[in-house]
Amino acid sequence: LTELDRLSEIVARAMRLSRIETGGELLEIAPQEPGRLLQSALLHVAPLAEVAGVRLEDASEPQLPAVRADFERVIEVLTVLLDNAIKFSPPAGLITVRGSLDAARPAFVTFEVRDQGPGVLPGERERGFERLYTGDPARATTGDRAGFGLGLAIARHLIARHGGQIW
């Protein structure tokens, strides 16, 4: 039953990725406060961080301007990034999120997730956003939480639909 549930989730996420890629999933764009987005994402992953024994910290710049975004979709992207950071962080590690004005594009806000894990190998940095690519499972610190290789692909398409970039 566990494997059937896992397979069902893979199929559902792959179908969702296809809808996002083709523009079939509508976004509800409205002004959003960056601090609220980050705090909501941190609340979503706080139980996972506690189990993994890692700390979460918000080091955002104060009083960032509102961004035009779909609240739930941005939370989803931030949660994927934070979940990956938790998965690859050492015990007692620190994960920092940061919202800041984009120096190159002052009308944009950059969201950053930084952890103390092993990092992504240079040759895998672009591949990590490919559908079904999972990288080397030996680098994860919590091997019981292997992913499907869809989260970052979904995140990239959602951010592109918002007119942004993810790396």
Contacts in CASP RR format, 6 or more apart in sequence:
PFRMAT RR
TARGET T0000
AUTHOR 0000-0000-0000
METHOD contacts of the structure
MODEL  1
LTELDRLSEIVARAMRLSRIETGGELLEIAPQEPGRLLQSALLHVAPLAE
VAGVRLEDASEPQLPAVRADFERVIEVLTVLLDNAIKFSPPAGLITVRGS
LDAARPAFVTFEVRDQGPGVLPGERERGFERLYTGDPARATTGDRAGFGL
GLAIARHLIARHGGQIW
9 148 0 8 1.000
10 148 0 8 1.000
10 150 0 8 1.000
13 148 0 8 1.000
13 150 0 8 1.000
13 151 0 8 1.000
13 154 0 8 1.000
14 131 0 8 1.000
14 150 0 8 1.000
16 25 0 8 1.000
16 154 0 8 1.000
17 131 0 8 1.000
17 150 0 8 1.000
17 153 0 8 1.000
17 154 0 8 1.000
17 157 0 8 1.000
19 25 0 8 1.000
20 154 0 8 1.000
20 157 0 8 1.000
20 158 0 8 1.000
20 161 0 8 1.000
21 157 0 8 1.000
23 161 0 8 1.000
27 70 0 8 1.000
27 73 0 8 1.000
27 161 0 8 1.000
27 162 0 8 1.000
28 70 0 8 1.000
28 71 0 8 1.000
28 72 0 8 1.000
29 68 0 8 1.000
29 69 0 8 1.000
29 70 0 8 1.000
29 162 0 8 1.000
30 68 0 8 1.000
30 69 0 8 1.000
30 70 0 8 1.000
30 71 0 8 1.000
31 66 0 8 1.000
31 67 0 8 1.000
31 68 0 8 1.000
32 66 0 8 1.000
32 67 0 8 1.000
32 68 0 8 1.000
32 69 0 8 1.000
32 71 0 8 1.000
32 74 0 8 1.000
33 64 0 8 1.000
33 66 0 8 1.000
34 60 0 8 1.000
34 64 0 8 1.000
34 65 0 8 1.000
34 66 0 8 1.000
34 67 0 8 1.000
34 99 0 8 1.000
34 109 0 8 1.000
34 111 0 8 1.000
35 58 0 8 1.000
35 60 0 8 1.000
35 64 0 8 1.000
35 99 0 8 1.000
37 67 0 8 1.000
37 69 0 8 1.000
37 71 0 8 1.000
37 74 0 8 1.000
37 75 0 8 1.000
37 78 0 8 1.000
37 111 0 8 1.000
38 58 0 8 1.000
38 60 0 8 1.000
38 78 0 8 1.000
38 97 0 8 1.000
38 99 0 8 1.000
38 111 0 8 1.000
39 58 0 8 1.000
40 71 0 8 1.000
40 75 0 8 1.000
41 75 0 8 1.000
41 78 0 8 1.000
41 79 0 8 1.000
41 82 0 8 1.000
41 97 0 8 1.000
42 56 0 8 1.000
42 58 0 8 1.000
42 82 0 8 1.000
42 97 0 8 1.000
44 75 0 8 1.000
44 79 0 8 1.000
44 82 0 8 1.000
45 56 0 8 1.000
45 79 0 8 1.000
45 82 0 8 1.000
45 83 0 8 1.000
45 86 0 8 1.000
46 56 0 8 1.000
48 83 0 8 1.000
48 86 0 8 1.000
49 55 0 8 1.000
49 56 0 8 1.000
49 82 0 8 1.000
49 86 0 8 1.000
49 95 0 8 1.000
52 86 0 8 1.000
52 87 0 8 1.000
52 89 0 8 1.000
52 91 0 8 1.000
52 141 0 8 1.000
52 142 0 8 1.000
53 91 0 8 1.000
53 92 0 8 1.000
53 93 0 8 1.000
54 86 0 8 1.000
54 89 0 8 1.000
54 90 0 8 1.000
54 91 0 8 1.000
54 92 0 8 1.000
54 93 0 8 1.000
54 94 0 8 1.000
54 95 0 8 1.000
54 115 0 8 1.000
55 92 0 8 1.000
55 93 0 8 1.000
55 94 0 8 1.000
55 95 0 8 1.000
56 82 0 8 1.000
56 95 0 8 1.000
56 97 0 8 1.000
57 94 0 8 1.000
57 95 0 8 1.000
57 96 0 8 1.000
57 97 0 8 1.000
58 96 0 8 1.000
58 97 0 8 1.000
58 98 0 8 1.000
59 96 0 8 1.000
59 97 0 8 1.000
59 98 0 8 1.000
60 97 0 8 1.000
60 98 0 8 1.000
60 99 0 8 1.000
60 100 0 8 1.000
61 98 0 8 1.000
61 99 0 8 1.000
61 100 0 8 1.000
61 101 0 8 1.000
64 99 0 8 1.000
64 100 0 8 1.000
64 101 0 8 1.000
64 109 0 8 1.000
65 101 0 8 1.000
65 109 0 8 1.000
67 74 0 8 1.000
67 108 0 8 1.000
67 109 0 8 1.000
68 162 0 8 1.000
69 162 0 8 1.000
70 158 0 8 1.000
70 162 0 8 1.000
73 158 0 8 1.000
73 161 0 8 1.000
73 162 0 8 1.000
74 158 0 8 1.000
74 162 0 8 1.000
76 154 0 8 1.000
76 155 0 8 1.000
76 158 0 8 1.000
77 155 0 8 1.000
77 158 0 8 1.000
77 159 0 8 1.000
77 166 0 8 1.000
78 97 0 8 1.000
78 111 0 8 1.000
78 113 0 8 1.000
80 151 0 8 1.000
80 152 0 8 1.000
80 154 0 8 1.000
80 155 0 8 1.000
81 113 0 8 1.000
81 155 0 8 1.000
82 95 0 8 1.000
82 97 0 8 1.000
82 113 0 8 1.000
84 152 0 8 1.000
85 95 0 8 1.000
85 113 0 8 1.000
85 114 0 8 1.000
85 115 0 8 1.000
85 117 0 8 1.000
86 95 0 8 1.000
86 115 0 8 1.000
86 142 0 8 1.000
87 140 0 8 1.000
87 141 0 8 1.000
87 142 0 8 1.000
87 143 0 8 1.000
87 145 0 8 1.000
87 147 0 8 1.000
88 115 0 8 1.000
88 117 0 8 1.000
88 118 0 8 1.000
88 119 0 8 1.000
88 139 0 8 1.000
88 140 0 8 1.000
88 141 0 8 1.000
89 95 0 8 1.000
89 115 0 8 1.000
89 116 0 8 1.000
89 117 0 8 1.000
89 141 0 8 1.000
90 116 0 8 1.000
90 117 0 8 1.000
90 141 0 8 1.000
91 141 0 8 1.000
93 115 0 8 1.000
93 116 0 8 1.000
93 117 0 8 1.000
94 115 0 8 1.000
94 116 0 8 1.000
95 113 0 8 1.000
95 114 0 8 1.000
95 115 0 8 1.000
95 116 0 8 1.000
96 112 0 8 1.000
96 113 0 8 1.000
96 114 0 8 1.000
96 115 0 8 1.000
97 111 0 8 1.000
97 112 0 8 1.000
97 113 0 8 1.000
97 114 0 8 1.000
98 111 0 8 1.000
98 112 0 8 1.000
98 114 0 8 1.000
99 109 0 8 1.000
99 110 0 8 1.000
99 111 0 8 1.000
99 112 0 8 1.000
100 109 0 8 1.000
100 110 0 8 1.000
100 112 0 8 1.000
101 108 0 8 1.000
101 109 0 8 1.000
101 110 0 8 1.000
102 108 0 8 1.000
102 109 0 8 1.000
102 110 0 8 1.000
108 164 0 8 1.000
117 141 0 8 1.000
118 139 0 8 1.000
119 139 0 8 1.000
120 128 0 8 1.000
121 136 0 8 1.000
124 133 0 8 1.000
124 135 0 8 1.000
124 136 0 8 1.000
125 167 0 8 1.000
127 133 0 8 1.000
127 135 0 8 1.000
128 135 0 8 1.000
128 149 0 8 1.000
128 152 0 8 1.000
129 152 0 8 1.000
129 153 0 8 1.000
129 155 0 8 1.000
129 156 0 8 1.000
129 166 0 8 1.000
130 153 0 8 1.000
131 149 0 8 1.000
131 150 0 8 1.000
131 153 0 8 1.000
132 148 0 8 1.000
132 149 0 8 1.000
132 150 0 8 1.000
132 153 0 8 1.000
133 149 0 8 1.000
133 153 0 8 1.000
134 146 0 8 1.000
134 147 0 8 1.000
134 148 0 8 1.000
134 149 0 8 1.000
137 143 0 8 1.000
137 146 0 8 1.000
140 146 0 8 1.000
155 166 0 8 1.000
156 166 0 8 1.000
159 165 0 8 1.000
159 166 0 8 1.000
160 166 0 8 1.000
END
